[in-house]
Amino acid sequence: MKAAVLHAKQDLRYEDYADPVLGDDEILIKVHSTGICGSDIPRVNGDAAHNYPIVLGHEFAGEVAQVGAKTTGFALGDRVTAAPLLPCLKCVDCQRGNLSQCKNYSFVGSRQQGSFAQFVKFPQRNVVKFDKSVSWEQAAFFEPATVGLHGLRCVNYQGGEEVAILGSGTIGLFTAQWA
């Protein structure tokens, strides 16, 4: 497959890259649209990448291209996106349901190969279907939109209250819309 591969600081190359190897509980997704997150910028221009080479990207939408042997509920061609956080599901925080507090997490697009490629793989539990009435570009906003919503839920925001949003980037704008 083709991918944008980060080899070092400011060394991003569009090149041939190994296809993802699918596990039994994973789904291979053909990427149709992917966004550039604010966290991708320092990984390319600074020293924020965890390892090299790495395929960045975690805000995306695509279609199911292949399913693992133990997956259920997904068919080839389904329109999907996915949550990029891969918690361990075993630590105390995960057992309490605080997946975003997992200390042993991985993350697609920063610690594992991401969506700046023709294909990306995800565990079935992270994959979310969406309707064909939603465009590929709109669906790529699933991840930053849920980040904004998560922040409001963490402070038990109920609407109609005062709220301060610091920053007018994608997540700040989504937070304002949710509020």
C-alpha atoms as an extended CHARMM CRD file, in Angstrom:
* protein
*
       179  EXT
         1         1  MET       CA              0.0000000000        0.0000000000        0.0000000000  PROA      1               0.0000000000
         2         2  LYS       CA              0.9790000000        3.6670000000       -0.2050000000  PROA      2               0.0000000000
         3         3  ALA       CA              1.4210000000        5.6880000000        2.9750000000  PROA      3               0.0000000000
         4         4  ALA       CA              2.8450000000        8.9450000000        4.2800000000  PROA      4               0.0000000000
         5         5  VAL       CA              5.6620000000        7.6190000000        6.4370000000  PROA      5               0.0000000000
         6         6  LEU       CA              7.4730000000        9.7600000000        8.9870000000  PROA      6               0.0000000000
         7         7  HSD       CA             11.1100000000        8.6320000000        9.0820000000  PROA      7               0.0000000000
         8         8  ALA       CA             12.5390000000       11.4260000000       11.2490000000  PROA      8               0.0000000000
         9         9  LYS       CA             11.8740000000       15.0280000000       12.2210000000  PROA      9               0.0000000000
        10        10  GLN       CA             10.6690000000       16.8510000000        9.0640000000  PROA      10              0.0000000000
        11        11  ASP       CA             11.2170000000       13.6930000000        6.9850000000  PROA      11              0.0000000000
        12        12  LEU       CA              7.7480000000       12.6720000000        5.7970000000  PROA      12              0.0000000000
        13        13  ARG       CA              7.7180000000       10.5200000000        2.6400000000  PROA      13              0.0000000000
        14        14  TYR       CA              4.8930000000        9.1830000000        0.4770000000  PROA      14              0.0000000000
        15        15  GLU       CA              6.0100000000        5.6550000000       -0.3390000000  PROA      15              0.0000000000
        16        16  ASP       CA              5.2340000000        1.9700000000       -0.4900000000  PROA      16              0.0000000000
        17        17  TYR       CA              4.6210000000        0.5380000000        2.9610000000  PROA      17              0.0000000000
        18        18  ALA       CA              3.7720000000       -2.9240000000        4.2730000000  PROA      18              0.0000000000
        19        19  ASP       CA              0.0840000000       -3.7920000000        4.4120000000  PROA      19              0.0000000000
        20        20  PRO       CA             -1.2880000000       -4.1750000000        7.9600000000  PROA      20              0.0000000000
        21        21  VAL       CA             -1.4210000000       -7.7860000000        9.1700000000  PROA      21              0.0000000000
        22        22  LEU       CA             -4.9030000000       -8.4910000000       10.4520000000  PROA      22              0.0000000000
        23        23  GLY       CA             -5.5610000000      -10.2540000000       13.7720000000  PROA      23              0.0000000000
        24        24  ASP       CA             -8.6200000000      -12.4120000000       14.4260000000  PROA      24              0.0000000000
        25        25  ASP       CA            -10.4930000000       -9.6240000000       16.2460000000  PROA      25              0.0000000000
        26        26  GLU       CA             -9.4520000000       -6.8030000000       13.9150000000  PROA      26              0.0000000000
        27        27  ILE       CA            -10.9560000000       -4.9920000000       10.9520000000  PROA      27              0.0000000000
        28        28  LEU       CA             -8.9850000000       -3.6930000000        7.9870000000  PROA      28              0.0000000000
        29        29  ILE       CA            -10.3020000000       -0.3500000000        6.7940000000  PROA      29              0.0000000000
        30        30  LYS       CA             -9.7050000000        1.2360000000        3.3870000000  PROA      30              0.0000000000
        31        31  VAL       CA             -9.1790000000        4.9130000000        4.1900000000  PROA      31              0.0000000000
        32        32  HSD       CA            -11.3010000000        7.3830000000        2.1950000000  PROA      32              0.0000000000
        33        33  SER       CA            -10.7100000000       10.5450000000        4.2110000000  PROA      33              0.0000000000
        34        34  THR       CA             -8.2580000000       11.4730000000        6.9550000000  PROA      34              0.0000000000
        35        35  GLY       CA             -7.6490000000       14.6330000000        8.9140000000  PROA      35              0.0000000000
        36        36  ILE       CA             -4.5320000000       16.2700000000       10.2540000000  PROA      36              0.0000000000
        37        37  CYS       CA             -4.7220000000       16.5770000000       14.0310000000  PROA      37              0.0000000000
        38        38  GLY       CA             -2.9100000000       19.2770000000       15.9240000000  PROA      38              0.0000000000
        39        39  SER       CA             -0.8940000000       16.4710000000       17.5440000000  PROA      39              0.0000000000
        40        40  ASP       CA              0.4110000000       15.3750000000       14.1320000000  PROA      40              0.0000000000
        41        41  ILE       CA              2.1650000000       18.7240000000       13.5730000000  PROA      41              0.0000000000
        42        42  PRO       CA              4.7500000000       18.4210000000       16.3850000000  PROA      42              0.0000000000
        43        43  ARG       CA              5.3180000000       14.8020000000       15.4240000000  PROA      43              0.0000000000
        44        44  VAL       CA              6.3640000000       15.9060000000       11.9420000000  PROA      44              0.0000000000
        45        45  ASN       CA              8.0290000000       19.2450000000       12.7200000000  PROA      45              0.0000000000
        46        46  GLY       CA              9.3600000000       18.5330000000       16.2070000000  PROA      46              0.0000000000
        47        47  ASP       CA             10.5700000000       15.6900000000       18.3230000000  PROA      47              0.0000000000
        48        48  ALA       CA              7.1800000000       14.3770000000       19.4500000000  PROA      48              0.0000000000
        49        49  ALA       CA              7.0710000000       11.0510000000       17.5550000000  PROA      49              0.0000000000
        50        50  HSD       CA              7.3210000000        7.9740000000       19.7820000000  PROA      50              0.0000000000
        51        51  ASN       CA              9.2060000000        5.9420000000       17.1800000000  PROA      51              0.0000000000
        52        52  TYR       CA             10.2970000000        5.8870000000       13.5400000000  PROA      52              0.0000000000
        53        53  PRO       CA              9.2120000000        4.9820000000       10.9900000000  PROA      53              0.0000000000
        54        54  ILE       CA              5.5860000000        5.7500000000       11.8180000000  PROA      54              0.0000000000
        55        55  VAL       CA              2.4260000000        6.3240000000        9.8090000000  PROA      55              0.0000000000
        56        56  LEU       CA              0.5140000000        9.1000000000       11.5860000000  PROA      56              0.0000000000
        57        57  GLY       CA             -3.2160000000        9.8420000000       11.3930000000  PROA      57              0.0000000000
        58        58  HSD       CA             -6.1540000000        8.9460000000       13.6150000000  PROA      58              0.0000000000
        59        59  GLU       CA             -9.0400000000       11.1660000000       12.4200000000  PROA      59              0.0000000000
        60        60  PHE       CA            -10.4180000000        9.2480000000        9.4550000000  PROA      60              0.0000000000
        61        61  ALA       CA            -13.2630000000        7.4470000000        7.7370000000  PROA      61              0.0000000000
        62        62  GLY       CA            -13.2970000000        4.5260000000        5.3570000000  PROA      62              0.0000000000
        63        63  GLU       CA            -14.8890000000        1.2440000000        4.4230000000  PROA      63              0.0000000000
        64        64  VAL       CA            -14.4020000000       -2.2650000000        5.7130000000  PROA      64              0.0000000000
        65        65  ALA       CA            -11.9610000000       -4.0490000000        3.3890000000  PROA      65              0.0000000000
        66        66  GLN       CA            -11.4160000000       -7.2260000000        5.4130000000  PROA      66              0.0000000000
        67        67  VAL       CA            -12.5880000000       -8.7160000000        8.7070000000  PROA      67              0.0000000000
        68        68  GLY       CA            -10.7230000000      -10.9750000000       11.1060000000  PROA      68              0.0000000000
        69        69  ALA       CA            -11.8980000000      -14.5350000000       11.7240000000  PROA      69              0.0000000000
        70        70  LYS       CA            -13.4930000000      -13.6880000000       15.1060000000  PROA      70              0.0000000000
        71        71  THR       CA            -15.1930000000      -10.4030000000       14.1860000000  PROA      71              0.0000000000
        72        72  THR       CA            -18.9590000000      -10.1180000000       14.0020000000  PROA      72              0.0000000000
        73        73  GLY       CA            -21.4380000000       -7.4890000000       12.8830000000  PROA      73              0.0000000000
        74        74  PHE       CA            -19.3100000000       -5.9810000000       10.1050000000  PROA      74              0.0000000000
        75        75  ALA       CA            -19.4190000000       -6.6470000000        6.3770000000  PROA      75              0.0000000000
        76        76  LEU       CA            -17.1900000000       -5.6840000000        3.4830000000  PROA      76              0.0000000000
        77        77  GLY       CA            -18.0780000000       -2.1820000000        2.3200000000  PROA      77              0.0000000000
        78        78  ASP       CA            -19.5410000000       -0.9790000000        5.6390000000  PROA      78              0.0000000000
        79        79  ARG       CA            -18.7970000000        2.7170000000        6.1670000000  PROA      79              0.0000000000
        80        80  VAL       CA            -16.7950000000        3.0630000000        9.3750000000  PROA      80              0.0000000000
        81        81  THR       CA            -14.5270000000        5.1650000000       11.5350000000  PROA      81              0.0000000000
        82        82  ALA       CA            -12.8220000000        4.2090000000       14.7730000000  PROA      82              0.0000000000
        83        83  ALA       CA            -11.7170000000        5.4320000000       18.1830000000  PROA      83              0.0000000000
        84        84  PRO       CA             -7.8890000000        5.5370000000       18.1150000000  PROA      84              0.0000000000
        85        85  LEU       CA             -7.2960000000        4.9360000000       21.8350000000  PROA      85              0.0000000000
        86        86  LEU       CA             -6.3110000000        1.3290000000       22.5380000000  PROA      86              0.0000000000
        87        87  PRO       CA             -6.5320000000        0.8650000000       26.3170000000  PROA      87              0.0000000000
        88        88  CYS       CA             -5.1120000000       -2.2770000000       27.9500000000  PROA      88              0.0000000000
        89        89  LEU       CA             -8.5250000000       -3.1530000000       29.5110000000  PROA      89              0.0000000000
        90        90  LYS       CA             -6.6830000000       -4.8080000000       32.4420000000  PROA      90              0.0000000000
        91        91  CYS       CA             -5.3560000000       -1.9960000000       34.6590000000  PROA      91              0.0000000000
        92        92  VAL       CA             -7.2640000000       -0.4640000000       37.5830000000  PROA      92              0.0000000000
        93        93  ASP       CA             -8.3360000000        2.5750000000       35.5340000000  PROA      93              0.0000000000
        94        94  CYS       CA             -9.6490000000        0.4090000000       32.6900000000  PROA      94              0.0000000000
        95        95  GLN       CA            -11.4840000000       -1.8660000000       35.1360000000  PROA      95              0.0000000000
        96        96  ARG       CA            -13.1830000000        1.2120000000       36.5900000000  PROA      96              0.0000000000
        97        97  GLY       CA            -14.2920000000        2.2750000000       33.1130000000  PROA      97              0.0000000000
        98        98  ASN       CA            -11.8020000000        5.1470000000       32.9040000000  PROA      98              0.0000000000
        99        99  LEU       CA            -10.2810000000        4.0080000000       29.6150000000  PROA      99              0.0000000000
       100       100  SER       CA             -8.8140000000        7.4300000000       28.8460000000  PROA      100             0.0000000000
       101       101  GLN       CA             -6.7830000000        7.1950000000       32.0760000000  PROA      101             0.0000000000
       102       102  CYS       CA             -5.0990000000        3.9010000000       31.1080000000  PROA      102             0.0000000000
       103       103  LYS       CA             -1.3480000000        4.0620000000       31.7630000000  PROA      103             0.0000000000
       104       104  ASN       CA             -0.6420000000        1.0860000000       29.4510000000  PROA      104             0.0000000000
       105       105  TYR       CA             -2.4890000000        2.3360000000       26.3920000000  PROA      105             0.0000000000
       106       106  SER       CA             -1.5080000000        2.3970000000       22.7740000000  PROA      106             0.0000000000
       107       107  PHE       CA             -2.8300000000        4.8160000000       20.1760000000  PROA      107             0.0000000000
       108       108  VAL       CA             -3.3310000000        4.3810000000       16.4460000000  PROA      108             0.0000000000
       109       109  GLY       CA             -1.4470000000        7.0700000000       14.5630000000  PROA      109             0.0000000000
       110       110  SER       CA              1.1910000000        7.7260000000       17.2050000000  PROA      110             0.0000000000
       111       111  ARG       CA              2.2610000000        4.4430000000       18.7860000000  PROA      111             0.0000000000
       112       112  GLN       CA              0.8170000000        2.1870000000       16.0650000000  PROA      112             0.0000000000
       113       113  GLN       CA              0.4780000000        2.7000000000       12.3240000000  PROA      113             0.0000000000
       114       114  GLY       CA             -2.2600000000        5.1780000000       11.4690000000  PROA      114             0.0000000000
       115       115  SER       CA             -4.5680000000        6.4530000000        8.7590000000  PROA      115             0.0000000000
       116       116  PHE       CA             -2.1760000000        8.4500000000        6.5540000000  PROA      116             0.0000000000
       117       117  ALA       CA             -2.2280000000        5.3110000000        4.4210000000  PROA      117             0.0000000000
       118       118  GLN       CA             -4.4530000000        3.3820000000        2.0740000000  PROA      118             0.0000000000
       119       119  PHE       CA             -5.3830000000        0.9530000000        4.8650000000  PROA      119             0.0000000000
       120       120  VAL       CA             -5.4590000000        0.9630000000        8.6660000000  PROA      120             0.0000000000
       121       121  LYS       CA             -6.4590000000       -1.7840000000       11.1000000000  PROA      121             0.0000000000
       122       122  PHE       CA             -8.4020000000       -1.5770000000       14.3490000000  PROA      122             0.0000000000
       123       123  PRO       CA             -9.7800000000       -3.9390000000       16.9670000000  PROA      123             0.0000000000
       124       124  GLN       CA            -13.4590000000       -4.5440000000       16.2830000000  PROA      124             0.0000000000
       125       125  ARG       CA            -14.4190000000       -2.9460000000       19.6350000000  PROA      125             0.0000000000
       126       126  ASN       CA            -13.0600000000        0.4200000000       18.3990000000  PROA      126             0.0000000000
       127       127  VAL       CA            -14.8390000000        0.4700000000       15.0310000000  PROA      127             0.0000000000
       128       128  VAL       CA            -18.0590000000        2.4570000000       14.5670000000  PROA      128             0.0000000000
       129       129  LYS       CA            -20.4030000000        2.2290000000       11.5850000000  PROA      129             0.0000000000
       130       130  PHE       CA            -22.0180000000        5.2930000000       10.0930000000  PROA      130             0.0000000000
       131       131  ASP       CA            -24.7800000000        5.8480000000        7.5710000000  PROA      131             0.0000000000
       132       132  LYS       CA            -24.1820000000        6.6460000000        3.8980000000  PROA      132             0.0000000000
       133       133  SER       CA            -25.8990000000       10.0190000000        4.4760000000  PROA      133             0.0000000000
       134       134  VAL       CA            -22.7060000000       11.0540000000        6.3220000000  PROA      134             0.0000000000
       135       135  SER       CA            -19.8550000000       12.0100000000        3.9850000000  PROA      135             0.0000000000
       136       136  TRP       CA            -16.3620000000       10.5930000000        4.3530000000  PROA      136             0.0000000000
       137       137  GLU       CA            -15.1190000000       14.0400000000        5.3490000000  PROA      137             0.0000000000
       138       138  GLN       CA            -17.8160000000       14.5110000000        7.9860000000  PROA      138             0.0000000000
       139       139  ALA       CA            -17.1480000000       11.0790000000        9.4600000000  PROA      139             0.0000000000
       140       140  ALA       CA            -13.4280000000       11.8760000000        9.7610000000  PROA      140             0.0000000000
       141       141  PHE       CA            -14.4780000000       14.3930000000       12.4270000000  PROA      141             0.0000000000
       142       142  PHE       CA            -15.8190000000       11.6010000000       14.6700000000  PROA      142             0.0000000000
       143       143  GLU       CA            -12.6820000000       11.5210000000       16.8430000000  PROA      143             0.0000000000
       144       144  PRO       CA            -12.2070000000       15.2610000000       17.5120000000  PROA      144             0.0000000000
       145       145  ALA       CA            -15.9680000000       15.6850000000       18.0190000000  PROA      145             0.0000000000
       146       146  THR       CA            -15.9820000000       12.9760000000       20.6780000000  PROA      146             0.0000000000
       147       147  VAL       CA            -12.9530000000       14.5350000000       22.3980000000  PROA      147             0.0000000000
       148       148  GLY       CA            -14.9360000000       17.7590000000       22.8570000000  PROA      148             0.0000000000
       149       149  LEU       CA            -17.9830000000       15.8670000000       24.1220000000  PROA      149             0.0000000000
       150       150  HSD       CA            -15.8500000000       13.8020000000       26.5090000000  PROA      150             0.0000000000
       151       151  GLY       CA            -14.4540000000       16.9740000000       28.0920000000  PROA      151             0.0000000000
       152       152  LEU       CA            -17.9270000000       18.3250000000       28.7520000000  PROA      152             0.0000000000
       153       153  ARG       CA            -19.0820000000       15.0110000000       30.1960000000  PROA      153             0.0000000000
       154       154  CYS       CA            -16.0350000000       14.8860000000       32.4890000000  PROA      154             0.0000000000
       155       155  VAL       CA            -17.2080000000       18.1040000000       34.1540000000  PROA      155             0.0000000000
       156       156  ASN       CA            -20.8620000000       16.9980000000       34.0850000000  PROA      156             0.0000000000
       157       157  TYR       CA            -21.8550000000       19.9120000000       31.8600000000  PROA      157             0.0000000000
       158       158  GLN       CA            -25.6170000000       19.8370000000       31.3710000000  PROA      158             0.0000000000
       159       159  GLY       CA            -26.1730000000       22.7310000000       28.9770000000  PROA      159             0.0000000000
       160       160  GLY       CA            -27.4680000000       26.1950000000       29.7270000000  PROA      160             0.0000000000
       161       161  GLU       CA            -24.5260000000       26.8360000000       32.0460000000  PROA      161             0.0000000000
       162       162  GLU       CA            -21.5760000000       29.1170000000       31.5400000000  PROA      162             0.0000000000
       163       163  VAL       CA            -18.5850000000       27.4860000000       29.9360000000  PROA      163             0.0000000000
       164       164  ALA       CA            -15.0920000000       28.6670000000       29.0290000000  PROA      164             0.0000000000
       165       165  ILE       CA            -13.4300000000       27.0920000000       26.0080000000  PROA      165             0.0000000000
       166       166  LEU       CA             -9.7560000000       27.8750000000       25.5980000000  PROA      166             0.0000000000
       167       167  GLY       CA             -8.7310000000       27.5420000000       21.9830000000  PROA      167             0.0000000000
       168       168  SER       CA            -10.6170000000       27.7550000000       18.7290000000  PROA      168             0.0000000000
       169       169  GLY       CA             -9.1300000000       24.7800000000       16.9480000000  PROA      169             0.0000000000
       170       170  THR       CA            -11.1630000000       21.8110000000       15.7940000000  PROA      170             0.0000000000
       171       171  ILE       CA            -11.7330000000       20.4070000000       19.2820000000  PROA      171             0.0000000000
       172       172  GLY       CA            -12.5300000000       23.8410000000       20.7460000000  PROA      172             0.0000000000
       173       173  LEU       CA            -15.0950000000       24.4730000000       18.0230000000  PROA      173             0.0000000000
       174       174  PHE       CA            -16.6830000000       21.0650000000       18.5490000000  PROA      174             0.0000000000
       175       175  THR       CA            -16.7790000000       21.6700000000       22.3030000000  PROA      175             0.0000000000
       176       176  ALA       CA            -18.6120000000       24.9420000000       21.6800000000  PROA      176             0.0000000000
       177       177  GLN       CA            -21.1070000000       23.1610000000       19.4280000000  PROA      177             0.0000000000
       178       178  TRP       CA            -21.7230000000       20.4500000000       22.0280000000  PROA      178             0.0000000000
       179       179  ALA       CA            -22.1370000000       23.0540000000       24.7640000000  PROA      179             0.0000000000
